[in-house]
Amino acid sequence: MNMWQCAGWSDEVTDHPVGRTLLNRRIVMFRDANGTARTVGARCPHRGADLASGTVVDGCIECPFHGWRFDGDGQCVRVPSQPATVKIPPHARVPAFPLLERNGVLWVWMSAGEIQLGVPPSDAGGIQRGVPVPDPPATAGRNVRRIFFPPQLIAAPILRTLENAFDEAHLPFIHRKTFGADRDPLVERKHIAVDPDGGGLVAQEDPDSPWHTAPTLPRGWVGVLAAMLGLRAPVARYVRFELPCVNHVYLEYPNGTYDLFVTYLTPADDAHTWLFVSSARTRAPHALGDWIQRRVLARIFAEGSRETTLILAAGSDSPPRQVSVESDRTSLRVRQLYERWDEAPQAPRDDGGARAQRPGEAL
């Protein structure tokens, strides 16, 4: 796919290589001698060893099998089994992929050789495009805490994972021991506003919904921890989708503080999806708040892992189409936007090399 993909967090890439499968391709991320994060293909061209199992030496990734070293441009710069005076074969190289670090997030461009256009999607480091995130004066002087949670590999394809990220109806049944405990299963109708360019949408409770639910706090141990931090039911809430696969959940409280959760989804292969979740908050901006939020999110991830085991594989008894109801409207609209974008034909090139802007891409 010709687009920026979230590859992980900046603080994951230290003095050790990080291997990850994205878009059916194994890559390895490491830092060069200048401390710049680099990404290359992880399959050694010599005998196919996984470079991610190697080590970083002098800013290069060293193969664990025969010690071949590759720089951040993918070129082999050392073959220990021969003298330095012997020429290294020109094909002794691996693909190199552009990598950006922005606000603690790593973005990789997976189309080797393509010219990059645009910038990665917006993140929790700033105000989102066309979304009612608090204006800067609302957070001026407040401590904004940011957390990057451990990446999660979900055993489900990208579309199913993406739909689930916008599915409120499953919360009282899957997340019974966290924020779904004693939650009203009723889901209010949403007002959905699609961006003019089709690059995303915002969904909020529709004031004209024929039925309403009152926002509540979770019970159980999560509710106890929330009470310790003085958490109150939110007075404003929205969810946002931004192409290619970014999900924002914003909660604002009576005292003007907020929680903003940003989830980036990247296909690993046809059956697995990487989930990268971060948060930014002015509520409980201290170490105890960090500890509680990490603990709750870890439990939520554990609960969520059960979801993929509940879905039966397609068979002869599968209905011709799935049955949906009002509560599925947001996730279905998200799916529609993603499929329309994903199935769009390759845009014509208008600059002698770089392809033209695709609907939903930022320039």
N, C-alpha and C positions, 0 to 999 in steps of 0.2 A: 504494500500500500504506500502510495506517495504522500506521506504525511508524517508529522512528528508523533511518536509513540512514547508514552511514559515507560521508562525502563527501570525506575526505582528511585531511591533517595541518595542524595549526595553523601550523607554520612555512612552509607553502606560501603562505599569505595574508599578504603584507607590504604594500608600498605600490603593488602592481600587482594588477589583478583576475585571478582564476583562473576560467576557464570549464570546465565539465564537463557531460557528458550523463549523467543518472541517470534510470532508469525512463522512458526515451523522452522526457525533457524536458531542454532545454538550460537550465542555470542559470549564474549568475555569483556568485562569492564575493568580497567585498572588506571592508575595514575602514572604519568610519565615523570621524567626527572624534574620538570617544572611544577609538578603537582596538578597538572591539568588532567581531567578525567578523559579517557580515551576508550573507544569501543572497536573491537575487531572480531571477525569470525573466529570461532573457537576450535575449528577443525584444523589441526596441523596438516600442511600439505605433504609432509614427509611420509608418515604412516597413519595419519588420521587420529592421533591422540587428542584428548580434550585439553586445550590450553588453559581452561579454567581450573584444572587440577594442578597447574604449575605454580610458579612463583614469579614475583616481580623483582627483577634484578636491573639496577641502573636505569630504571624507567622503562624497561622493556618486559614483555611477558615471555617467560622461559618455559618451553615445553617440558613436561615431566618425564617424557620417554627418552629423548636423545639430547635434550638441552638446547635445541635450536631457540634462538631469541628473535622476537618480532617487535618492531617499534610501533608507535601509535598510528603510523600510516599503513601498517600491515606488512611492511617489508622485512624479510629475514636479514638480520645484521650480524648474526654469528652462528657458525656451525662448528661446535667444539671438536668434532672428529677429524677436521682438516685444518691445516695451517691458515692463519689469517691472510696469507698471500694468495691463497687459492680463491678464485672467483666463485661467489655464491650463485647458483643457478637463478636466472631472472624470474622463473616461475615459483621460486621459493617465497611466496607471499600469501597473505590471507586478506579477504575483503576488509576494508576499513569503513566505518560508518560515522558520520558527523554526530557529535554528542554535545548537548547544551546543558548547562547547570543554571537553573533559575529558581530563586527562592527555595533552595533545598531540594528541588525536583530535578531528576535526570531525564532528558528528552533525547531520543535517538531517532535518526532518519534512516530507515531500513533499506531504502533503495540505493544501493551502492552505485556511484557514478552519476546519480541524478543531481541536478542543481536544486538546492532547497529554496522554497518560496514560503513566505509567511513566517509566523511565529507560533510557538506552542499555544494551546488553549490557555485561558486565564486560570488563575489558581487562587489559593487562599491568601496570597501575599498582597492582593489589591482588590479594588472594587470591581465587581463583575460587570460585563457589558449589559446594560439595560436592565439591571436587577436591583431591587431596593435594599442593597446592603447599606448599613449606616454610612452617612457622609463622614468625611474626615473629622469635622468638629465633634461628632458624637463619640468618637473614640480618642480624641486628643487628650493626652495626659494619662491615658489608661494603659495598663500593662497588658499587651496582647500575647498570650501564650500559644505556642505552636508545637504540635506533636506529630511526628511521623511514625505511624504504627507499622509493625512488621508486615512485609508483603505476604499476601495470601494467594496460594494457587488453588483455584476453584475447579472442581471436576465437572465443568459444564461449559458448553460453547458460549461464545461472546454474546449472542443474541438472548439466550436464556438468562445469562447472568445480568445483562443490561436491563431486561424487563424486570427481573426480580428486585433490582435496586430501586425501582419506582413502585413497587407493589406493597401497599399498606395493609391489605387484607390478610396477609400471612402472619403479621406481627403477633397477634394474640395467640397464635397456635404454635409457631416455631420458636418464638422468643419468650416463652412462658416464665422463665426464671430471671429475665432482665427487664427491659422496658416494655415487654408485652404482657407482663403480669397484670391480671385484672383489667386489661385494656378493653374498652368497648369495641366489639368487632365491627360496629357500624362505621362505614367510611363515607364522609361527606363528599358530595359532588364537587369537582374541582373546576375552577376557571383556568383554562389553558390558553396562554398567549404565545404564539409561535413567532420567532424572530422574522422580520421582513425578508431576510435572505435565506430562511430555512435552516440556519445554522444552529438552532437550539430552540428551547422553549422554557417558559416559567409556568409552574402550576401552583395555585393557591386555593384555599377554601373559597368556594363560591358563596357570596352572601345571599344569593337567591336559591341556594340549594333547598329542595323540598324537605330535607332532614338535616339535622345538625347534631354535633357531639361537643361536649364541653371538654377542653383540654385538661388532662389530669397528669399527675406525677405517678411513676411506677411505685408499686408496693414492694414488700419483701426487703431483702438486704440492699437492693439498689435504691429503694425509697429511703431507707435509713441513712445511707451515705449521702443521698441528695439533701435530706433534711439537715444533716450535719453541715453542709455547705450553704445552707440557706436558699436552696433552689426553689423557685416558684414555677407554677405552670406558665408556659410561654404565652405572650400576648400577640405575637406575630410569627408566622411561619411560611416558608415557601420552599419549593424544590425547583432546581434548575437542571436542565440537560444542555450540554454543549458538545457539538460534534468535534472529534469523532466519538469519544466515549468518556465524558466527564460528567459527574453528578455532584451537585451542590445541595446541601440541606442546611437551611438557615433558621435558627430559633432565636427570638428576641424576648427578653424578660421584662417584668414591670419596671425594674430599676434602670433599664436602658442597656444592660449588658447582653451579650449574645454568645451563641455557639455557632460556628460554621464548620461543617464537615464537608470535605471535598474528596471524592473518590474517583480515581483514574482506573479505567479498565483497558487492558491490553491483551489481545489474543496470544496465548502461548502456542497452541496448535488447534486443530479442528475440534478438540474435545475438552480443552482446558483454557482457563482465562486467569490472567494475573489481576489481582485486586490490590490497588495501592490506596490506602486511606490515610488522610491527614486531617488535622483539626486546627482551627484558630479560634480563640475565645478570649473574652474579657471577663467572663464569669469565673469566679474562684481562680484568679490568676496567680497560683502559688504551687509549690511542690506537692502539697497534699492533693490539690485538685488534679495535678498531673497523674499522681499515683492512682487515684480513684478512676479517672477516665481510662487509663491504660488497663486497669483491672476489669472494668465494665466492658470495654471493647473486646478484650480477650475472650470473655465469656460469650459475647454476642457472636464472635467468629466461630467459637466452638459450637454454639447452637446452630449457626447457619450451615455448618458442614453436614448436618443431617438432611438438609433440603435435597441435595443431589441424589440421595439414596431413595427418596420417595417416588421419583419419576420413573415410570415403567418405560422400557425401550419400545419403540414403535413396532407394532405387529399387525397381524391381520384383523385384530379387533379394534384397531385405532379408528376413531371417527374421522370423517373426511376433513373436518376442520374443528378446531378447538372452540368451545363455547365460552363467551366472555360476557361480563356484566358491567354495570356502571363503574364499579371500583377499579376495573382494568383499563379505564379510558386513558389515563396518563401513560401507563406502560405501553399500551398499544400505539399511542401517538409517537412516543419515543422510538419504538421499533420502526414505525413508518418512516420517520425522518432518517434513521440510520440506514435502512434498506434503500431508500431513495438515493442517499449519498453514496452508499457502497456500490450500487448498481449503475451509477452514472457512468457514461462512456468517458474514456480518457480525453481530457480537454486538449484542444489543439495547442500547439506551441506557437507563441506569438513573439518570441524574442530571440530566435535562433538557437534555443537550447532549453531554457526553462519553460515548463509548461504553464499555461494560463491558470488563473485562479479558479479553484473548484468551488462550487456553492458551499458556503459555510466556513471556508478557510479565511483566516485573518491575514491581512497584509500589513 
